[in-house]
Amino acid sequence: MSAFEELEKINTDIVIATSWDSIYFARKIEGYKMYFVQDYEPYFHLYGECFLMAQKTYELGFHMVSLGEWNKSIIERECDVISRIDTITFPYEGKEYYDKGREFDLYSTKKEFNICVYVKDTGKRAPYITQYMLMKLQDEMNSENIKLNIKYFGETKDFKCDGGENLGKLNKEQLFELYSNSDFGMVASLTNISLVPYEMLATGLPIIEFKEGTFNYFFPENSAIVVSFDYEELNSRFKEVINNPERLKEMNYTSKQFLNSLSWKKTGEEFVKILKSI
């Protein structure tokens, strides 16, 4: 008996697919069909067979629940949607990461800054554009006698990183120390957001994100330094905030207030409410 035939024996009230490939198996199971969309998975592939198969899953009529608003917006824009799409809040509880205290008032006189950068060897994390922009920023700051120390993390140590040191993959304790000892963080959230920006902001670390990404779908305005892929804009905004510590304090306050409103309980209750509405 084949795996698909075994699936057809399952009898349940609700079946929830959690990735594009699992949805084709979920179709074979009896029950109300749902699809928990954690990211827009076609963007994980070059245009071709897998891209199209992933994209078509959003058009199969499953009741979708999107982790945040961005997935919903991109699906409605790119796909021929025939089913309901609900959203839930990205859950976060910062128990492992907390703010040891930041001295933003000293930024205007500092001659050396530490920047930690989340890097992955995948296009959705813009690893090469990010490195190029940071090296341009280093050159700009060097011309003003300010040194930038760049620490990359998140990828294996054999991944070459220009302009800084690749620390490799870190555990929670190492991440907390890195965030706490850095002056800025940088993340390229080009598809659905990860936990990294939440963790950084929970420690009070000012972060740099991209307009071309999804950060603004998840955080309120003035939570971070959000720039385009124009390195001159990054240079300008970086100099602006280090010379105006009040801007950093405002971002810190805004992001902390928002983080305090999040919890796994809140998101779980949102999901339960959707289930009860079926």
Secondary structure, DSSP 4 states (H G I P E B T S, - for coil): --HHHHHTT-EEEEEEE-SHHHHHHHTTSEEEEEEEE-S-GGGGS-TTHHHHHHHHGGGS--EEEEESHHHHHHHHHHS---S-EEEEPPP---SS-------GGGGGG-SEEEEEEE--SSGGG-HHHHHHHHHHHHHHHHTTT-EEEEEEESS-TTS--TTSEE--S--HHHHHHHHHT-SEEE----SS--SHHHHHHHTT--EEEETTSSHHHHS-TTSSEEE-S-HHHHHHHHHHHHT-HHHHHHHHHHHHHHHTT--HHHHHHHHHHHHHT-
